[in-house]
Amino acid sequence: FTAGVKCSVRKINNMPLLFIDDIKYGKWEAGQRNAIIQEIAMLDGDTVPIAIESYAGYKDAYTLIRDALRGQRTVIKVTLPGDKVARATRLEAIFGYGNVYCKKADWNSEFISQFADFPAGRCHDDIVDATVTAYSVHSNIVIPGRI
């Protein structure tokens, strides 16, 4: 499965708030996955950086997407330290304080399900991973050029 999260992070009184605008989620072969990422990147416009996780069997995705969008969009390679659980702890306080806001959409139930079941659940956790990646980029935890 592949998931992409379009979000923004704002701070009010030094407390981060996470706004989820859209999620694209599905099971696709590499070629179709890359085409979908490219299509969404073009629709989102040039002010939205494209952050691609670079782990395990998806290390090629970053290079392929970067090359396909060269000169059109900013593509950032993201390799956060730690395992999935350690990376997801970045969101623990935000969820704990109720500072996550999602646009009402058909992906809401899958979003809630994956976070509710994480980390021990039997469902997929791709939306969790994508949310951590997007949050990390938009809250400047990931510094382009250092990743």
C-alpha positions as CSV (number, residue, x, y, z in Angstrom):
1,F,0.0,0.0,0.0
2,T,1.0,3.6,-0.6
3,A,-0.3,6.7,1.2
4,G,0.2,10.4,0.6
5,V,-0.9,13.0,3.1
6,K,-1.4,16.7,2.2
7,C,-1.2,18.7,5.4
8,S,0.0,21.9,7.0
9,V,1.4,22.6,10.5
10,R,0.7,25.8,12.4
11,K,1.7,26.8,15.8
12,I,-0.4,28.7,18.3
13,N,1.2,29.6,21.6
14,N,4.1,27.3,20.6
15,M,1.7,24.3,20.3
16,P,1.6,22.6,16.9
17,L,-1.6,22.0,15.2
18,L,-1.8,19.5,12.3
19,F,-4.4,20.1,9.5
20,I,-4.9,17.2,7.2
21,D,-6.3,18.5,3.9
22,D,-6.3,15.3,1.8
23,I,-5.1,11.7,1.8
24,K,-4.6,9.5,-1.2
25,Y,-4.3,5.8,-0.4
26,G,-4.2,2.6,-2.4
27,K,-2.4,-0.5,-3.5
28,W,-0.7,0.1,-6.8
29,E,2.2,-1.4,-8.8
30,A,5.2,0.9,-8.9
31,G,4.4,2.5,-12.3
32,Q,0.9,3.4,-11.4
33,R,2.0,4.6,-8.0
34,N,4.5,6.9,-9.5
35,A,2.0,8.2,-12.1
36,I,-0.5,9.0,-9.3
37,I,2.2,10.8,-7.2
38,Q,3.2,12.8,-10.3
39,E,-0.4,13.7,-11.1
40,I,-1.2,14.8,-7.6
41,A,2.1,16.8,-7.4
42,M,1.1,18.8,-10.5
43,L,-2.4,19.4,-9.1
44,D,-1.1,20.6,-5.7
45,G,1.0,23.3,-7.3
46,D,4.6,24.3,-6.9
47,T,4.3,25.6,-3.3
48,V,3.8,22.1,-1.9
49,P,7.0,20.1,-1.5
50,I,6.7,16.4,-2.3
51,A,8.3,14.4,0.5
52,I,9.1,10.8,-0.4
53,E,9.9,8.2,2.3
54,S,13.0,6.3,1.4
55,Y,12.9,3.0,3.2
56,A,13.1,-0.7,2.4
57,G,11.6,-1.6,-1.0
58,Y,10.6,2.0,-1.7
59,K,14.1,3.6,-2.0
60,D,13.7,3.8,-5.8
61,A,10.5,5.9,-5.5
62,Y,12.3,9.0,-4.4
63,T,14.8,8.9,-7.4
64,L,12.1,8.1,-9.9
65,I,9.7,10.8,-8.7
66,R,12.6,13.4,-8.3
67,D,13.7,12.7,-11.9
68,A,10.2,12.8,-13.3
69,L,9.4,16.2,-11.6
70,R,12.8,17.8,-12.0
71,G,12.4,21.5,-12.7
72,Q,8.7,21.4,-11.9
73,R,8.4,20.5,-8.2
74,T,10.6,20.3,-5.1
75,V,11.0,16.6,-4.1
76,I,12.5,15.9,-0.7
77,K,14.0,12.5,0.3
78,V,13.0,11.6,3.8
79,T,14.6,9.0,6.0
80,L,13.7,9.6,9.6
81,P,15.7,7.9,12.3
82,G,14.3,5.0,14.4
83,D,11.6,2.4,13.8
84,K,8.0,3.1,13.0
85,V,6.9,3.4,16.6
86,A,9.8,5.8,17.4
87,R,9.0,8.0,14.4
88,A,5.3,8.1,15.2
89,T,5.9,9.4,18.7
90,R,6.4,12.8,17.0
91,L,2.6,12.9,16.8
92,E,1.7,11.6,20.2
93,A,1.4,15.0,22.0
94,I,-0.5,16.5,19.0
95,F,-3.1,13.8,19.1
96,G,-3.1,13.8,22.9
97,Y,-4.0,17.5,23.0
98,G,-6.6,17.1,20.2
99,N,-4.6,19.3,17.8
100,V,-5.3,17.2,14.7
101,Y,-7.9,18.5,12.3
102,C,-9.1,16.6,9.2
103,K,-11.2,17.7,6.4
104,K,-14.4,15.7,6.2
105,A,-13.7,13.1,3.5
106,D,-14.1,9.5,2.4
107,W,-10.6,8.7,3.8
108,N,-11.5,9.7,7.4
109,S,-12.5,6.2,8.6
110,E,-9.3,4.7,7.2
111,F,-7.2,7.4,8.8
112,I,-8.9,6.8,12.2
113,S,-8.7,3.1,11.9
114,Q,-4.9,3.0,11.1
115,F,-4.1,5.4,14.0
116,A,-6.4,3.5,16.4
117,D,-4.7,0.2,15.5
118,F,-1.2,1.4,15.5
119,P,1.3,-0.1,16.3
120,A,0.0,-3.5,17.2
121,G,-3.0,-3.6,14.8
122,R,-3.5,-6.0,11.9
123,C,-4.4,-3.3,9.5
124,H,-1.9,-1.4,7.4
125,D,-0.1,1.6,8.8
126,D,0.8,3.5,5.6
127,I,-1.3,6.5,6.5
128,V,0.4,6.7,9.9
129,D,3.8,6.6,8.1
130,A,2.8,9.2,5.5
131,T,1.3,11.5,8.3
132,V,4.6,11.3,10.3
133,T,6.6,12.1,7.2
134,A,4.4,15.1,6.2
135,Y,4.3,16.4,9.7
136,S,8.1,16.1,10.0
137,V,8.7,18.0,6.8
138,H,6.1,20.8,7.5
139,S,7.3,21.3,11.1
140,N,10.9,21.6,10.0
141,I,12.0,18.4,11.8
142,V,13.4,17.3,8.4
143,I,15.9,19.8,7.0
144,P,16.2,19.6,3.2
145,G,19.8,18.9,2.2
146,R,20.5,17.0,5.4
147,I,18.3,14.0,4.5
